[in-house]
Amino acid sequence: MESTKPLDGQLEGQLGGDTMERPSADKEGVSLVIPAHNERNGAPPVMKETLELLHRELDGKVPFEVIVVDDGSTDDTFEVLRPFEAQGIQVVRHRRNKGYGAAIKTGIRHARFDWIMITDADGTYPAEHIPELLAAREPESMVVGARIGEHTYVPWLRRPPKWVLRKLAELLSGHEIPDLNSGLRVFRREAANRFRAILPDKFSYTTTITLAMFAAGYQVTFLPINYRKREGRSKIRPIADTLGFLKLIIRTVLFFDPLRIFLPLALVFFLSSVGVGVGGYLWTERVMDVTTVLLMVTGIQMLVLGMIADMLNRRMS
């Protein structure tokens, strides 16, 4: 592995913009990117576990590097990570907190290899699953560790909204998605760079890249993994982040395939107009013409908007 001196607060100026990118040294190599924000307790055990596994399983087989991005931590996360530089880890530091997705983007910019793997610094993803995900990466474009293994810890309060969001994503994308936003996955660097403009800087990075790769026709596979209780306090805001994920799913599908949104809406209004017209006549012996016409016109507008959006999308792609 290559050891690189960490950037200690001058990162943004030294990068010189979002387009800066280090050339790949080996297409078959893997760059492991680990975002970390206020993980002084979780990060050291994760580093030890991950390094031991990588050296045991990958040395002499797959070139690899580990890049940890300290995303503006206010505790001493950066300090507890520094000793691991002697073992080849590259530590990069954001001067201020920019978000989970922004940390991954920074890690990708510093990566040497064409395959990017991400995991978390909170101890939730067992490092033992890394080799099986890497083994399955060809010919796929992304391999996702789906948190549906035999030993999976997910708080009960989070399960209903996660299930609803996952089912909505499956409905709108037309693909089965066992885990929409798993933080343990490996994907081609080229794909992440292609979607960079729409990949958010916050927690929804993984949700967006999942939907984007499906919509763009990339090969994506899911492998079951275990999921442990995290070290420290979760940074997820249940209500705000759930609403954010909902908005993001709809926005991403609209971006790639607007008819998947507008066509069902148009159908709902068409059927409603028929239902109101027929139902009104059967119950009151008169047609509720104003309501019926309004619903029908709205349905036509939804259909036309969807067709225009679809034509613009195809023209720009």
KEKE-473898 format. One record per residue (C-alpha): x, y, z; residue in one letter. Coordinates in steps of 0.02 Angstrom, whole numbers. Each point is the difference from the previous one (the first is absolute). Layout:
N
<bami><u>X</u><v>Y</v><w>Z</w><residu>a</residu></bami>
...
# end
This chain:
317
<bami><u>0</u><v>0</v><w>0</w><residu>m</residu></bami>
<bami><u>53</u><v>179</v><w>-26</w><residu>e</residu></bami>
<bami><u>15</u><v>119</v><w>146</w><residu>s</residu></bami>
<bami><u>-45</u><v>180</v><w>-36</w><residu>t</residu></bami>
<bami><u>24</u><v>147</v><w>117</w><residu>k</residu></bami>
<bami><u>-170</u><v>59</v><w>64</w><residu>p</residu></bami>
<bami><u>-71</u><v>168</v><w>-45</w><residu>l</residu></bami>
<bami><u>-34</u><v>91</v><w>163</w><residu>d</residu></bami>
<bami><u>-122</u><v>139</v><w>-40</w><residu>g</residu></bami>
<bami><u>59</u><v>63</v><w>-169</w><residu>q</residu></bami>
<bami><u>-87</u><v>-135</v><w>-99</w><residu>l</residu></bami>
<bami><u>-123</u><v>107</v><w>-93</w><residu>e</residu></bami>
<bami><u>132</u><v>119</v><w>-66</w><residu>g</residu></bami>
<bami><u>120</u><v>-138</v><w>-48</w><residu>q</residu></bami>
<bami><u>-129</u><v>-100</v><w>-95</w><residu>l</residu></bami>
<bami><u>-34</u><v>146</v><w>-113</w><residu>g</residu></bami>
<bami><u>-178</u><v>-52</v><w>-45</w><residu>g</residu></bami>
<bami><u>-111</u><v>-151</v><w>-25</w><residu>d</residu></bami>
<bami><u>83</u><v>-53</v><w>-162</w><residu>t</residu></bami>
<bami><u>170</u><v>-40</v><w>77</w><residu>m</residu></bami>
<bami><u>30</u><v>-186</v><w>-6</w><residu>e</residu></bami>
<bami><u>151</u><v>-110</v><w>23</w><residu>r</residu></bami>
<bami><u>32</u><v>-120</v><w>-144</w><residu>p</residu></bami>
<bami><u>-31</u><v>-184</v><w>28</w><residu>s</residu></bami>
<bami><u>157</u><v>-103</v><w>25</w><residu>a</residu></bami>
<bami><u>-83</u><v>-169</v><w>-17</w><residu>d</residu></bami>
<bami><u>-175</u><v>-35</v><w>-64</w><residu>k</residu></bami>
<bami><u>-11</u><v>-158</v><w>103</w><residu>e</residu></bami>
<bami><u>44</u><v>86</v><w>163</w><residu>g</residu></bami>
<bami><u>-123</u><v>56</v><w>133</w><residu>v</residu></bami>
<bami><u>-4</u><v>164</v><w>96</w><residu>s</residu></bami>
<bami><u>-92</u><v>-18</v><w>166</w><residu>l</residu></bami>
<bami><u>-77</u><v>167</v><w>51</w><residu>v</residu></bami>
<bami><u>-59</u><v>21</v><w>180</w><residu>i</residu></bami>
<bami><u>-91</u><v>161</v><w>49</w><residu>p</residu></bami>
<bami><u>16</u><v>44</v><w>184</w><residu>a</residu></bami>
<bami><u>-85</u><v>137</v><w>101</w><residu>h</residu></bami>
<bami><u>19</u><v>4</v><w>189</w><residu>n</residu></bami>
<bami><u>50</u><v>-184</v><w>8</w><residu>e</residu></bami>
<bami><u>142</u><v>7</v><w>126</w><residu>r</residu></bami>
<bami><u>-62</u><v>-161</v><w>83</w><residu>n</residu></bami>
<bami><u>-59</u><v>-95</v><w>-153</w><residu>g</residu></bami>
<bami><u>138</u><v>40</v><w>-124</w><residu>a</residu></bami>
<bami><u>152</u><v>-85</v><w>82</w><residu>p</residu></bami>
<bami><u>-82</u><v>-172</v><w>17</w><residu>p</residu></bami>
<bami><u>-65</u><v>13</v><w>-178</w><residu>v</residu></bami>
<bami><u>174</u><v>44</v><w>-64</w><residu>m</residu></bami>
<bami><u>79</u><v>-147</v><w>92</w><residu>k</residu></bami>
<bami><u>-132</u><v>-125</v><w>-57</w><residu>e</residu></bami>
<bami><u>4</u><v>62</v><w>-180</w><residu>t</residu></bami>
<bami><u>189</u><v>5</v><w>-17</w><residu>l</residu></bami>
<bami><u>22</u><v>-173</v><w>73</w><residu>e</residu></bami>
<bami><u>-127</u><v>-70</v><w>-122</w><residu>l</residu></bami>
<bami><u>68</u><v>91</v><w>-152</w><residu>l</residu></bami>
<bami><u>179</u><v>-57</v><w>31</w><residu>h</residu></bami>
<bami><u>-57</u><v>-177</v><w>36</w><residu>r</residu></bami>
<bami><u>-118</u><v>-18</v><w>-148</w><residu>e</residu></bami>
<bami><u>62</u><v>119</v><w>-135</w><residu>l</residu></bami>
<bami><u>190</u><v>15</v><w>14</w><residu>d</residu></bami>
<bami><u>76</u><v>-67</v><w>-160</w><residu>g</residu></bami>
<bami><u>-172</u><v>-23</v><w>-79</w><residu>k</residu></bami>
<bami><u>-82</u><v>170</v><w>-21</w><residu>v</residu></bami>
<bami><u>90</u><v>169</v><w>13</w><residu>p</residu></bami>
<bami><u>-89</u><v>109</v><w>126</w><residu>f</residu></bami>
<bami><u>10</u><v>161</v><w>98</w><residu>e</residu></bami>
<bami><u>-100</u><v>71</v><w>147</w><residu>v</residu></bami>
<bami><u>-55</u><v>182</v><w>2</w><residu>i</residu></bami>
<bami><u>-85</u><v>68</v><w>156</w><residu>v</residu></bami>
<bami><u>-85</u><v>169</v><w>-17</w><residu>v</residu></bami>
<bami><u>-24</u><v>92</v><w>164</w><residu>d</residu></bami>
<bami><u>-152</u><v>106</v><w>-41</w><residu>d</residu></bami>
<bami><u>30</u><v>150</v><w>113</w><residu>g</residu></bami>
<bami><u>-9</u><v>-96</v><w>164</w><residu>s</residu></bami>
<bami><u>-13</u><v>105</v><w>158</w><residu>t</residu></bami>
<bami><u>72</u><v>-137</v><w>111</w><residu>d</residu></bami>
<bami><u>173</u><v>-76</v><w>-18</w><residu>d</residu></bami>
<bami><u>-44</u><v>-120</v><w>-141</w><residu>t</residu></bami>
<bami><u>142</u><v>69</v><w>-106</w><residu>f</residu></bami>
<bami><u>127</u><v>-25</v><w>139</w><residu>e</residu></bami>
<bami><u>-49</u><v>-182</v><w>33</w><residu>v</residu></bami>
<bami><u>13</u><v>-35</v><w>-187</w><residu>l</residu></bami>
<bami><u>174</u><v>73</v><w>-22</w><residu>r</residu></bami>
<bami><u>94</u><v>-150</v><w>75</w><residu>p</residu></bami>
<bami><u>-73</u><v>-112</v><w>-137</w><residu>f</residu></bami>
<bami><u>97</u><v>95</v><w>-132</w><residu>e</residu></bami>
<bami><u>150</u><v>-105</v><w>47</w><residu>a</residu></bami>
<bami><u>-99</u><v>-150</v><w>-62</w><residu>q</residu></bami>
<bami><u>-32</u><v>80</v><w>-169</w><residu>g</residu></bami>
<bami><u>-167</u><v>86</v><w>27</w><residu>i</residu></bami>
<bami><u>-24</u><v>168</v><w>-84</w><residu>q</residu></bami>
<bami><u>-92</u><v>123</v><w>114</w><residu>v</residu></bami>
<bami><u>-85</u><v>149</v><w>-81</w><residu>v</residu></bami>
<bami><u>-84</u><v>137</v><w>99</w><residu>r</residu></bami>
<bami><u>-142</u><v>120</v><w>-40</w><residu>h</residu></bami>
<bami><u>20</u><v>167</v><w>86</w><residu>r</residu></bami>
<bami><u>-187</u><v>1</v><w>36</w><residu>r</residu></bami>
<bami><u>-138</u><v>-129</v><w>-1</w><residu>n</residu></bami>
<bami><u>-63</u><v>-17</v><w>-179</w><residu>k</residu></bami>
<bami><u>-101</u><v>-161</v><w>9</w><residu>g</residu></bami>
<bami><u>13</u><v>-188</v><w>-26</w><residu>y</residu></bami>
<bami><u>-14</u><v>12</v><w>-190</w><residu>g</residu></bami>
<bami><u>128</u><v>139</v><w>-9</w><residu>a</residu></bami>
<bami><u>123</u><v>-106</v><w>99</w><residu>a</residu></bami>
<bami><u>-22</u><v>-144</v><w>-123</w><residu>i</residu></bami>
<bami><u>27</u><v>119</v><w>-147</w><residu>k</residu></bami>
<bami><u>160</u><v>62</v><w>80</w><residu>t</residu></bami>
<bami><u>60</u><v>-178</v><w>25</w><residu>g</residu></bami>
<bami><u>-36</u><v>-41</v><w>-182</w><residu>i</residu></bami>
<bami><u>100</u><v>151</v><w>-57</w><residu>r</residu></bami>
<bami><u>150</u><v>-64</v><w>98</w><residu>h</residu></bami>
<bami><u>-21</u><v>-181</v><w>-56</w><residu>a</residu></bami>
<bami><u>129</u><v>-85</v><w>-113</w><residu>r</residu></bami>
<bami><u>-106</u><v>-145</v><w>-58</w><residu>f</residu></bami>
<bami><u>-151</u><v>-23</v><w>-112</w><residu>d</residu></bami>
<bami><u>-103</u><v>-98</v><w>127</w><residu>w</residu></bami>
<bami><u>-65</u><v>96</v><w>150</w><residu>i</residu></bami>
<bami><u>-59</u><v>-87</v><w>158</w><residu>m</residu></bami>
<bami><u>-84</u><v>93</v><w>142</w><residu>i</residu></bami>
<bami><u>-37</u><v>-48</v><w>179</w><residu>t</residu></bami>
<bami><u>-37</u><v>93</v><w>161</w><residu>d</residu></bami>
<bami><u>113</u><v>45</v><w>147</w><residu>a</residu></bami>
<bami><u>-132</u><v>-39</v><w>132</w><residu>d</residu></bami>
<bami><u>28</u><v>-188</v><w>8</w><residu>g</residu></bami>
<bami><u>-169</u><v>-50</v><w>-73</w><residu>t</residu></bami>
<bami><u>66</u><v>-90</v><w>-155</w><residu>y</residu></bami>
<bami><u>105</u><v>-156</v><w>36</w><residu>p</residu></bami>
<bami><u>162</u><v>4</v><w>-101</w><residu>a</residu></bami>
<bami><u>-18</u><v>-187</v><w>-30</w><residu>e</residu></bami>
<bami><u>-121</u><v>36</v><w>-143</w><residu>h</residu></bami>
<bami><u>126</u><v>102</v><w>-100</w><residu>i</residu></bami>
<bami><u>82</u><v>-147</v><w>-92</w><residu>p</residu></bami>
<bami><u>-167</u><v>-73</v><w>-59</w><residu>e</residu></bami>
<bami><u>-56</u><v>169</v><w>-68</w><residu>l</residu></bami>
<bami><u>166</u><v>21</v><w>-91</w><residu>l</residu></bami>
<bami><u>-11</u><v>-176</v><w>-71</w><residu>a</residu></bami>
<bami><u>-171</u><v>40</v><w>-76</w><residu>a</residu></bami>
<bami><u>47</u><v>167</v><w>-79</w><residu>r</residu></bami>
<bami><u>31</u><v>-70</v><w>-173</w><residu>e</residu></bami>
<bami><u>-97</u><v>17</v><w>-114</w><residu>p</residu></bami>
<bami><u>-112</u><v>110</v><w>109</w><residu>e</residu></bami>
<bami><u>13</u><v>189</v><w>8</w><residu>s</residu></bami>
<bami><u>-50</u><v>4</v><w>183</w><residu>m</residu></bami>
<bami><u>-14</u><v>-131</v><w>138</w><residu>v</residu></bami>
<bami><u>-101</u><v>51</v><w>153</w><residu>v</residu></bami>
<bami><u>8</u><v>-82</v><w>170</w><residu>g</residu></bami>
<bami><u>-185</u><v>-19</v><w>41</w><residu>a</residu></bami>
<bami><u>-35</u><v>3</v><w>187</w><residu>r</residu></bami>
<bami><u>-108</u><v>-155</v><w>-2</w><residu>i</residu></bami>
<bami><u>125</u><v>-123</v><w>75</w><residu>g</residu></bami>
<bami><u>-33</u><v>-119</v><w>143</w><residu>e</residu></bami>
<bami><u>66</u><v>123</v><w>130</w><residu>h</residu></bami>
<bami><u>-68</u><v>171</v><w>-41</w><residu>t</residu></bami>
<bami><u>-35</u><v>139</v><w>124</w><residu>y</residu></bami>
<bami><u>-126</u><v>129</v><w>-60</w><residu>v</residu></bami>
<bami><u>-100</u><v>99</v><w>130</w><residu>p</residu></bami>
<bami><u>-186</u><v>-40</v><w>-7</w><residu>w</residu></bami>
<bami><u>-50</u><v>182</v><w>-20</w><residu>l</residu></bami>
<bami><u>100</u><v>11</v><w>-161</w><residu>r</residu></bami>
<bami><u>-67</u><v>-157</v><w>-82</w><residu>r</residu></bami>
<bami><u>-173</u><v>63</v><w>-56</w><residu>p</residu></bami>
<bami><u>63</u><v>158</v><w>-89</w><residu>p</residu></bami>
<bami><u>146</u><v>-95</v><w>-76</w><residu>k</residu></bami>
<bami><u>-121</u><v>-131</v><w>-67</w><residu>w</residu></bami>
<bami><u>-115</u><v>132</v><w>-74</w><residu>v</residu></bami>
<bami><u>143</u><v>94</v><w>-83</w><residu>l</residu></bami>
<bami><u>74</u><v>-161</v><w>-69</w><residu>r</residu></bami>
<bami><u>-166</u><v>-56</v><w>-73</w><residu>k</residu></bami>
<bami><u>-28</u><v>170</v><w>-78</w><residu>l</residu></bami>
<bami><u>174</u><v>-5</v><w>-76</w><residu>a</residu></bami>
<bami><u>-34</u><v>-174</v><w>-70</w><residu>e</residu></bami>
<bami><u>-166</u><v>57</v><w>-73</w><residu>l</residu></bami>
<bami><u>72</u><v>154</v><w>-82</w><residu>l</residu></bami>
<bami><u>162</u><v>-80</v><w>-60</w><residu>s</residu></bami>
<bami><u>-72</u><v>-166</v><w>-56</w><residu>g</residu></bami>
<bami><u>136</u><v>-98</v><w>90</w><residu>h</residu></bami>
<bami><u>7</u><v>-103</v><w>158</w><residu>e</residu></bami>
<bami><u>104</u><v>93</v><w>129</w><residu>i</residu></bami>
<bami><u>37</u><v>-100</v><w>159</w><residu>p</residu></bami>
<bami><u>94</u><v>147</v><w>78</w><residu>d</residu></bami>
<bami><u>-17</u><v>176</v><w>-69</w><residu>l</residu></bami>
<bami><u>134</u><v>93</v><w>97</w><residu>n</residu></bami>
<bami><u>127</u><v>-125</v><w>65</w><residu>s</residu></bami>
<bami><u>166</u><v>82</v><w>41</w><residu>g</residu></bami>
<bami><u>104</u><v>-154</v><w>-46</w><residu>l</residu></bami>
<bami><u>18</u><v>-16</v><w>-188</w><residu>r</residu></bami>
<bami><u>125</u><v>-3</v><w>-142</w><residu>v</residu></bami>
<bami><u>-27</u><v>90</v><w>-165</w><residu>f</residu></bami>
<bami><u>91</u><v>60</v><w>-153</w><residu>r</residu></bami>
<bami><u>79</u><v>170</v><w>17</w><residu>r</residu></bami>
<bami><u>-59</u><v>45</v><w>-174</w><residu>e</residu></bami>
<bami><u>-182</u><v>-19</v><w>53</w><residu>a</residu></bami>
<bami><u>22</u><v>111</v><w>152</w><residu>a</residu></bami>
<bami><u>82</u><v>134</v><w>-106</w><residu>n</residu></bami>
<bami><u>-137</u><v>-11</v><w>-130</w><residu>r</residu></bami>
<bami><u>-135</u><v>38</v><w>129</w><residu>f</residu></bami>
<bami><u>103</u><v>121</v><w>102</w><residu>r</residu></bami>
<bami><u>-111</u><v>149</v><w>-41</w><residu>a</residu></bami>
<bami><u>-155</u><v>-81</v><w>77</w><residu>i</residu></bami>
<bami><u>82</u><v>-93</v><w>143</w><residu>l</residu></bami>
<bami><u>-37</u><v>98</v><w>161</w><residu>p</residu></bami>
<bami><u>124</u><v>47</v><w>134</w><residu>d</residu></bami>
<bami><u>-106</u><v>-71</v><w>142</w><residu>k</residu></bami>
<bami><u>-59</u><v>-172</v><w>58</w><residu>f</residu></bami>
<bami><u>-101</u><v>-29</v><w>-158</w><residu>s</residu></bami>
<bami><u>155</u><v>-29</v><w>-106</w><residu>y</residu></bami>
<bami><u>-21</u><v>-189</v><w>5</w><residu>t</residu></bami>
<bami><u>-187</u><v>7</v><w>-38</w><residu>t</residu></bami>
<bami><u>30</u><v>111</v><w>-151</w><residu>t</residu></bami>
<bami><u>140</u><v>-103</v><w>-75</w><residu>i</residu></bami>
<bami><u>-104</u><v>-159</v><w>19</w><residu>t</residu></bami>
<bami><u>-148</u><v>74</v><w>-95</w><residu>l</residu></bami>
<bami><u>111</u><v>89</v><w>-126</w><residu>a</residu></bami>
<bami><u>95</u><v>-158</v><w>-47</w><residu>m</residu></bami>
<bami><u>-160</u><v>-99</v><w>-22</w><residu>f</residu></bami>
<bami><u>-77</u><v>138</v><w>-106</w><residu>a</residu></bami>
<bami><u>156</u><v>13</v><w>-109</w><residu>a</residu></bami>
<bami><u>4</u><v>-188</v><w>-33</w><residu>g</residu></bami>
<bami><u>153</u><v>-47</v><w>103</w><residu>y</residu></bami>
<bami><u>15</u><v>-175</v><w>70</w><residu>q</residu></bami>
<bami><u>-34</u><v>0</v><w>188</w><residu>v</residu></bami>
<bami><u>-4</u><v>-149</v><w>116</w><residu>t</residu></bami>
<bami><u>-37</u><v>-20</v><w>186</w><residu>f</residu></bami>
<bami><u>85</u><v>-118</v><w>121</w><residu>l</residu></bami>
<bami><u>-71</u><v>-31</v><w>176</w><residu>p</residu></bami>
<bami><u>108</u><v>64</v><w>142</w><residu>i</residu></bami>
<bami><u>-14</u><v>16</v><w>188</w><residu>n</residu></bami>
<bami><u>-20</u><v>169</v><w>83</w><residu>y</residu></bami>
<bami><u>56</u><v>43</v><w>177</w><residu>r</residu></bami>
<bami><u>-57</u><v>128</v><w>126</w><residu>k</residu></bami>
<bami><u>99</u><v>159</v><w>-27</w><residu>r</residu></bami>
<bami><u>130</u><v>73</v><w>118</w><residu>e</residu></bami>
<bami><u>-60</u><v>166</v><w>68</w><residu>g</residu></bami>
<bami><u>-154</u><v>100</v><w>-43</w><residu>r</residu></bami>
<bami><u>-82</u><v>-11</v><w>-171</w><residu>s</residu></bami>
<bami><u>2</u><v>157</v><w>-107</w><residu>k</residu></bami>
<bami><u>-161</u><v>-47</v><w>-91</w><residu>i</residu></bami>
<bami><u>-150</u><v>114</v><w>31</w><residu>r</residu></bami>
<bami><u>-147</u><v>-120</v><w>-19</w><residu>p</residu></bami>
<bami><u>-137</u><v>119</v><w>-58</w><residu>i</residu></bami>
<bami><u>102</u><v>129</v><w>-96</w><residu>a</residu></bami>
<bami><u>110</u><v>-130</v><w>-86</w><residu>d</residu></bami>
<bami><u>-147</u><v>-112</v><w>-45</w><residu>t</residu></bami>
<bami><u>-88</u><v>147</v><w>-84</w><residu>l</residu></bami>
<bami><u>163</u><v>45</v><w>-84</w><residu>g</residu></bami>
<bami><u>21</u><v>-177</v><w>-67</w><residu>f</residu></bami>
<bami><u>-180</u><v>2</v><w>-65</w><residu>l</residu></bami>
<bami><u>30</u><v>162</v><w>-94</w><residu>k</residu></bami>
<bami><u>165</u><v>-65</v><w>-65</w><residu>l</residu></bami>
<bami><u>-75</u><v>-162</v><w>-68</w><residu>i</residu></bami>
<bami><u>-133</u><v>95</v><w>-96</w><residu>i</residu></bami>
<bami><u>125</u><v>129</v><w>-64</w><residu>r</residu></bami>
<bami><u>124</u><v>-131</v><w>-59</w><residu>t</residu></bami>
<bami><u>-132</u><v>-100</v><w>-93</w><residu>v</residu></bami>
<bami><u>-66</u><v>161</v><w>-78</w><residu>l</residu></bami>
<bami><u>175</u><v>39</v><w>-59</w><residu>f</residu></bami>
<bami><u>26</u><v>-166</v><w>-89</w><residu>f</residu></bami>
<bami><u>-176</u><v>-62</v><w>-43</w><residu>d</residu></bami>
<bami><u>-134</u><v>134</v><w>26</w><residu>p</residu></bami>
<bami><u>-139</u><v>-105</v><w>-77</w><residu>l</residu></bami>
<bami><u>13</u><v>-119</v><w>149</w><residu>r</residu></bami>
<bami><u>-66</u><v>143</v><w>106</w><residu>i</residu></bami>
<bami><u>-117</u><v>93</v><w>-120</w><residu>f</residu></bami>
<bami><u>-81</u><v>-151</v><w>-82</w><residu>l</residu></bami>
<bami><u>-70</u><v>-74</v><w>162</w><residu>p</residu></bami>
<bami><u>-58</u><v>173</v><w>54</w><residu>l</residu></bami>
<bami><u>-89</u><v>26</v><w>-166</w><residu>a</residu></bami>
<bami><u>-82</u><v>-171</v><w>17</w><residu>l</residu></bami>
<bami><u>-60</u><v>42</v><w>176</w><residu>v</residu></bami>
<bami><u>-84</u><v>159</v><w>-61</w><residu>f</residu></bami>
<bami><u>-77</u><v>-87</v><w>-151</w><residu>f</residu></bami>
<bami><u>-73</u><v>-139</v><w>107</w><residu>l</residu></bami>
<bami><u>-59</u><v>127</v><w>128</w><residu>s</residu></bami>
<bami><u>-92</u><v>98</v><w>-133</w><residu>s</residu></bami>
<bami><u>-86</u><v>-159</v><w>-62</w><residu>v</residu></bami>
<bami><u>-40</u><v>-53</v><w>178</w><residu>g</residu></bami>
<bami><u>-72</u><v>169</v><w>47</w><residu>v</residu></bami>
<bami><u>-101</u><v>10</v><w>-161</w><residu>g</residu></bami>
<bami><u>-72</u><v>-175</v><w>10</w><residu>v</residu></bami>
<bami><u>-19</u><v>1</v><w>188</w><residu>g</residu></bami>
<bami><u>-87</u><v>168</v><w>0</w><residu>g</residu></bami>
<bami><u>-123</u><v>-58</v><w>-132</w><residu>y</residu></bami>
<bami><u>-40</u><v>-162</v><w>92</w><residu>l</residu></bami>
<bami><u>-24</u><v>84</v><w>169</w><residu>w</residu></bami>
<bami><u>-76</u><v>167</v><w>-48</w><residu>t</residu></bami>
<bami><u>-62</u><v>-36</v><w>-178</w><residu>e</residu></bami>
<bami><u>101</u><v>145</v><w>-65</w><residu>r</residu></bami>
<bami><u>177</u><v>18</v><w>-63</w><residu>v</residu></bami>
<bami><u>117</u><v>106</v><w>107</w><residu>m</residu></bami>
<bami><u>65</u><v>79</v><w>-159</w><residu>d</residu></bami>
<bami><u>110</u><v>137</v><w>74</w><residu>v</residu></bami>
<bami><u>95</u><v>-118</v><w>115</w><residu>t</residu></bami>
<bami><u>9</u><v>-134</v><w>-135</w><residu>t</residu></bami>
<bami><u>70</u><v>120</v><w>-130</w><residu>v</residu></bami>
<bami><u>124</u><v>76</v><w>124</w><residu>l</residu></bami>
<bami><u>69</u><v>-171</v><w>45</w><residu>l</residu></bami>
<bami><u>10</u><v>-50</v><w>-183</w><residu>m</residu></bami>
<bami><u>91</u><v>160</v><w>-50</w><residu>v</residu></bami>
<bami><u>122</u><v>-21</v><w>145</w><residu>t</residu></bami>
<bami><u>36</u><v>-177</v><w>-58</w><residu>g</residu></bami>
<bami><u>34</u><v>61</v><w>-176</w><residu>i</residu></bami>
<bami><u>117</u><v>134</v><w>68</w><residu>q</residu></bami>
<bami><u>97</u><v>-129</v><w>102</w><residu>m</residu></bami>
<bami><u>18</u><v>-109</v><w>-155</w><residu>l</residu></bami>
<bami><u>59</u><v>144</v><w>-109</w><residu>v</residu></bami>
<bami><u>124</u><v>60</v><w>132</w><residu>l</residu></bami>
<bami><u>69</u><v>-176</v><w>15</w><residu>g</residu></bami>
<bami><u>21</u><v>-18</v><w>-188</w><residu>m</residu></bami>
<bami><u>86</u><v>169</v><w>-15</w><residu>i</residu></bami>
<bami><u>117</u><v>-41</v><w>146</w><residu>a</residu></bami>
<bami><u>38</u><v>-170</v><w>-77</w><residu>d</residu></bami>
<bami><u>40</u><v>76</v><w>-170</w><residu>m</residu></bami>
<bami><u>114</u><v>130</v><w>79</w><residu>l</residu></bami>
<bami><u>86</u><v>-135</v><w>103</w><residu>n</residu></bami>
<bami><u>32</u><v>-108</v><w>-154</w><residu>r</residu></bami>
<bami><u>59</u><v>149</v><w>-100</w><residu>r</residu></bami>
<bami><u>127</u><v>49</v><w>133</w><residu>m</residu></bami>
<bami><u>64</u><v>-177</v><w>33</w><residu>s</residu></bami>
# end
